[in-house]
Amino acid sequence: MKTICLYFEIHQNVHLKRYRFFEIGKDHYYFDDYENERGITETAERSYIPAIKTFLEMAKLYGKAFKVAFSISGCAIELLEQYAPEVIELLQELNETGCAEFLAEPYSHGLSSLANEDVFRDEVARQAKKMKELFGKKPTVLRNSSLIYSDDIGGLVASMGYKGMIAEGAKHILGWKSPHFLYHCAQNPNLKLLLRDYKLSDDISLRFNDSSWSEFPLFADTYMDWIAQLPEEEKVINIFMELCALGIYQPLSSNILEFIKALPAVAKDRGITFATPSEIIAKSKSVAPIEVPYPMSWNDEERDCSCWLGNVMQREAFQKLYSVAERVLICKDRRITQDWDRIQASNNFRFMTTKNMGVGFYRGIYDSPYDAFTNYMNILGDFINRVNALYPLDIENDELNALLTTIRNQADEITVKDAEIARLKARLQKFEGKPEEKVAEKKAPAKKAAAPAKKAAPAKKAEPAKAAAPAPAPAKKAEPAKKAAAPAKKAAPKKK
């Protein structure tokens, strides 16, 4: 039986404002609030809200026969909470249906996985914590920014305890292999990989409303026929895209939401099911490792990282940004942390690309890649000065490393203590049991404790049992047992 894994990314660019060289050291606010509010509210109204409402209708109509997954960057969450809280509320309502899963990803939607392991771990941990707060469950599957993946990144994600990761089914990596199987990381077989079928995904997100496309107009039954006609052994079809594809890239007037809404019914007629990433990972077996020596992504024809790091300007900005990573990690200033998240966002580097991106490529407020580079470096210069003011450059590396080690050790100790607390709580619940069991436990020790009193057990033998009594929780609550034990103490002198 074939299974569709339907996943959507939710991320919104945090727009930088025009920042002149002469403002360095004077103005520490870098963001265009008007453009950020306009961008997120427009996207919410035209895409997010109608799309999520459609998913809610599908969940009510099809029940558990429909499943969908999302990942939300931390920066997008901040903007949604501030300007479009209805989106968060609708996602929480969808989560309550049991038809949705929320994945982990870097908080900033940045490129930290290519630069600094500690920053990447910190970002993922903060975003996963936010998912737990909003939706009640910690993610077990991770999605990196723009599906960036390599063997090293996979090994790192596996060491963080994640069971699965979604990545691009790039042809230069797969070769003759199909993306319609479950694979695993070459460095750690415990990390399963779901690979995106870029053709089936782009048919919806890019080509659906293209009247020059040979398959236009696309209907749900035609689309499901393509999936049903795949070889029988190809069981997993991963369709991944940005949520703004529904309403922005493909306007609502194209009936894109009606197409999406019809998919589960048409799929059921063909024996095709829907599942979340974690369900597929739990039920399916990996067929082989995938070797990815160099990072790949879902961007551009090359499916690599050249759109962010393909020229000298981008690499210079990238290296300069992460040169202060260790200092930012130990910083407790909330403004520094928030600015760090926002200037890490990958779109800031994409604006600097000199690749031929074709007509319609969005550069934000910039006239050229050189304009984007200049503006970004001015902001980065002021940011680095602020970090260095808190942690001066004359601090020796050994001293800084010692401080970082102390912080990591404290974090490890907290993790161990949290695990111990959870273990003890589980033991306590096991001992306490149900209310009926508690009553039986309280009565039973009282009867058993009375027997030694009649036999006048020696006090010396009774003392070890008395010392061990505090270990199990019920023993503390068994008041009758303590009273029954009293005669045993008095009976001991009589035996002498």
N, C-alpha and C positions, 0 to 999 in steps of 0.2 A: 504493500500500500504506500502510495506517495504522500509525502507530508510537506506542506508549505510553511516556511518560517517567515513571517511578515514583520519587518522591523523598520522603525522610523527614528531619525535623529532630530532632536530639538536643540538648536543652538542659534544664538543671535549675536551678531557682531556688536562689540562695544566701541562706538565710534570715537576716535580721537579728534580733538579740536585743532585748529591752526595754532601752532606754538612756535614763536620766533626765538631766535638765538638770544636776543636781549632779555627774554623773559626767564632765562635759566637763573635759578637762585632767588627769583622774586615771586613766581607763580608756581604753586605745586599742585594745581588742579589741571588735569590733562584731557578732560572728556567733554564731548558735545552733548549736553543733557537734552537739548531740544531734538537733535537728530536721533538720539537713543530712544526717547519717548515716542517720537513719531514712528520710528522703525518697528518697535515691538508692538505698539498698539495696532498699527496697520496690518502687520503680519498676523497678529492674534485675530483681528476681525475678518480678514480675508481668507485665512488658512486654518490656524490652530483651532479656533472655536468651532467653526462648522465641521471640520474634519473629526474632532474628538466627539462631537455630538453624534456624528454618523457612526463612529465606533460604538458608542453607547447604544444606539438603536440596534446595531448588529449583535451586540452582546445580549440584549434583551430578546431579540428575534431568534437567534441561533443558539443561545446558551454557550456551553463549553465547546460546541462545534466550531466556534470562532475564537482564535487566539491572536494576540498582537503584542509586540515588544517595543519599548522606547528606551532611549538614553537621553538624558538632559544635562547639558554642561552647567557647571556652577554659576557661570556668568549669566547664562540664560535664566536660571532660577531667580537670581537677584533681580534681573530686569522684570521678569514676570510678576514676582512678588510685589514690586514697586508700582508697576504700571498696568499689569493685566492679571490680577489675582484670580479672575474667573477661569483662566486656563488651568491653574494649579487645582482649583476646586473640581473642575471637570475630570482631570486626570485621577484625582482621588476617588471620585465617584466611579470611574471606569475600573480602577483598581479593586474596588469593593465587589465587582461582578465576578472576580476570579479569572477574567479572560485576558488580563494584561500582566506583563513582566517588565520590570525596570532594571536596566543594566548599569554597571559602573563605567566611568570614563574619567579622564583627567578633568579637574575642576575648571581649568582655564580654557579648555579646548586648544591647548598649545602643543608645542613640539618637545616637551621635556623628556619624552622617552628616547629622543635622539641626542640628548645633551647631558642629563644628570639623573642618575638612578634615584637619589634621595628625594629630589624635587618631584619626580614622577610618583614615587610611593606616597609622598605627602599629599599630592593633589588627588590621587585616586582614593585615598583614605578619607579625605574631607568630603569628596563628592558622594562616596558610598554611605558615609554617616548621614548626609543630607537626605539620601534616598530612604534610609531607615526611618528618619524622623517624619518624612512626608508620607511614606507608603507602607511603613510598618515591617519591612523586610530588607535585610542586607543583601545586596546583589551577589550572585555567584558566578556571573558571566560578565566579562569586560569587553568594552568596545573602545579602542583607542581613537584619538582624534583623526578624522578622515580615514579610518581603518588602517592606519600605519601599523605595519607588522614586519618583524624579522625574527630569525631564530633566537637572537639575543633578547629581544623584547619578549618573546614567548616564554623563554626561560625565566625572565624576571617576573612576569605575570604569574607563572606557575608557582614561583617561590613565595608569592604574596597570598597563596591559598585559593586562587580562583580555579574553577573547574573547566571553564571554557572561555573562548575568545572568538569574536567574529572578525573576519578579514576579507580581503578582496580576492576573488577568483581570477587573478591576472593570468593571461595566457602565457606570458613569458616565464611564469613560475610553474603553472600546471602542465604546459606542453600538451601531450595527448590525453592527459587525465581530465576527468569531468569534475566540475564543482558540486555535483549532485550526490556527494558522499560525505560522511563525517571523517575528518582527518585528525591528526594530532601533531603537536609540536615536536620537531626533530630533537630538541634538547631535553624535553621532558614529556613522556607519553601521557602523563596525568592531565595535561592541558589539551582539551579537545578543540578543534577548529571548525567553524562553520564558514564556508566560503561563498561569497556573494556571486550570484549569476548576474553579471553586469548587463547582459543582453535583455533578459526578461525584466530586470529592474529598470533599465533605461527606456524600455518600451512604454512604461507607465510614466516615469518621471520626466523624460525628455521628449519622447516622440508622440505621445498620446494625441495631442492637438495639432500635429503637423499635417496639414492637408496635402503636402507633397510626398508624404510617406506612403509606400506601396500598400501598407496594411490599414491605412486610414479609411473609414473610421474603425476603431478597434472595439469589439464587443466582448463581454465577459465569457461567453461560451467559446468564442474563437481562442481567446487567451488560455482558457482551461484545456482546450483541445491540444494546444501546443505542449502543455505540461503532461497531459495524459499520454501523448504519443512518444514521450521520451522512452528510452530503453527500460525494460521492466526492472532491472537491477538498480537503476538510478532512483533512489528513494527520497532524497532530501533536496528540496528546491528552496534556496534562500533568496528572498526578494527584499533588498535593503535600499532605502532612499531617505532623503530629508523630508520631514513632514511638510515643509513649505512647498514641496512639489505639488501637494494637493491644495490648489487655490492660488498659488503665486506663479510657479513655473507653468502649471496647467490650470488656467482660470476655471472658476466654478461654472462659467457659462459653457464649458466644454463637456459638462456632465461627468466629470471625473469622479465625483463622490457617488453618483448613481452606479458607475462602473464598479467601484470598490465595494459598494453595498451588495451588489449582485454576486460577487465572487464565491462566498461560502455555499450558497444554494447550488450554483452551477458545479462547484467542486464536489459537493456531496453526491450529485448525480453520476459523477465519474469515479467515485470511490476515492477521492482525494481529501485528506484531512488537513487541519491547521494545528500547529503546536508552537510553544515558546522555545527559545534557545535552550533553556535548562531542561525542558522536557525531552527534547531531541537528544541532548547529551546523556541524559539518564537512561533512555530507552535504546539508543543505537550504539553500535560498536564502531570504533575507528577502523578504517580499512588500510591505512598507511600513514607514515609521517610525510609532512610537507617541508622541504628544505628551502629556506628563504635566506640566503646569506646576506643580501642587501635589502634595506627597507623598501617595502612597497606600500601603495595607498590606493584609494579609489579615484584619485584626481587625474584628469587629462588622459590623453591617449597612452602616455608612457607608463602610467600607473606607478609612479615613483615619487620622490620628494623634490623634484626639480622645480616645481612651481613655488616652493618656499625657500629653497637653498641652492637655486641654480645659477646665481651670479655672485660676483664679488661683494656687491652691496648687501645682499641678503645674508651672506655668510659672515660679513663683518658685524652686522647688527646682531646676528644670532650669537656669535662668540662674546660680544660686548655684554649682551643681556645676561648670559649665564655665567659671566665672570664674577658676579656678585651673588650667585645662587646660595653658596654656603652661608654668607652673612644674612641673607634674607630669611633663611630657614630658622635661624635662632632669634629673629626679630619678633617682638611681641606687639609692635605698633600696628594697630588695625588698618590704618590708612596705608601704610607701607605694604601690608599683605594684600589688601584689595587692589591697590595699583599694580602690584606684581602680577596678580592673576590676570588683570585686564590687558596689560601691555604684552603678556606672553601669548595672547590669542593668535592663532595661526594666520588670520586674515591680515594682520599687520605686515606680515612677511609676503603674503601673496600680492598685496598692493605694489610691492617693489619688483615683481617679476618683469623680465624683458622678453619673455616668450611671446610668440604671436598667438594671442588668445582668441582672435577672431572678433567679429562685430558683436557689440553688446557686452563686452567684459566690463564689469563694475569695478571702478577704482575709488569709490567713495568721493572724498573732497579733493582728490589729487588729480593734477593734470598729466602727470607722467610718473614712471617708477622712480625717477631721480627726486621729484618733488616729495613722494612718499618717504623715501629714504631720509631726506633732509629733515622733514618734520619729525619722523620717528627718532632720529638720533638726537635732536634737540631735547625731546621729552626724556629719552633714555639718559642723556647727560645730566639733567636735573635730578632724575630718580637716583642715579648712582651717587651723586653728591649727597643726597639725603641719607642713603644707606651708609656711606663712608663717614658721615657725621656721627652716626650712631656707633659704628664699628670701624674706627680709623684704619687706614692702610698700614700704619706702623705696628699694628698688632701682629705679632709673629704667627706664622702658619701653625707652628706647634701649639701655641696657646689657643688659637682658634679651633684647631682640630681636637684639642683636649676638651674644649667646651662643647663641641659637637658630639664627642664621644659620651660625655656626661649626660647630655640631653637624650641621646639614643638609649643609653643604659637605663635612664629613668623611664623612658617610654616602654622599654622591654619589661622592666619591673612591674609597671602598671598593667601591662598585658598579662603577665604571669599571675598577678594578684587577682585580676578580673576573672581569669580562668579558674583560679582556686575558689573564689567566691561563688561562681556558677556551680562548681562541683559540689561545694558544701550545701548550697541551696537545694540541689538535686537530691543529695543524701537526706537532707532534712525532710523534704517532701515525701521521699520514699518511706522514711521512718514514721512520719505522721499519718500517711495514708488517708483514706476517706473517714468522714466523721464516725460512721458505724464501727470502723476498724479501731479508731481511737478508743472508743468506749470499751471494746473487747480487750484491747491491750492494757487499759487501766485496770480492768477487773482481773484478768488472768495473772499478772504478777502478784496481786494481793493474795490470791489463793495459794500460789506456789511459795510465796514468802512465809506463809503461816506454817507450812510443813516443817522447815528447819527449826521454828520456834518450839514445836512440840518435842522434837528430838534433842533440843538443847545443843545445837551445833557449837563447837568451840569458837571462841571469839577470834582466835588467830586465823582460822580458816575463813571466817566471815569477812575479815578486813580486806583481803584482796578483791573480793566481789564488790565491797563497798567503794573501793578506790576506782574500780572500772565502771561503776554505775553512771557517772556523768557523761560518758562517751555517747551512748544512744540517747536521742532527744526524748523518747517516751519515758525513760527512767526518771528524768527530772520531774515529769508531770505526775508520776504515779505516787500520789500522796498516801494512799492506803498502804502501799508497800513499805514506806518508811515507818509508819506506825506499827506495822506488823513485825518489823525487824527489831523494835525496841525491846521486847521481852527476851530476845536472844542475848542481848548485852547483859541483862540482869541474871539470866540463867547460867552464865559462864562461871561466876564465883561458886555457885552451888555445886557444880561438877568438881571443882577443886576440893 
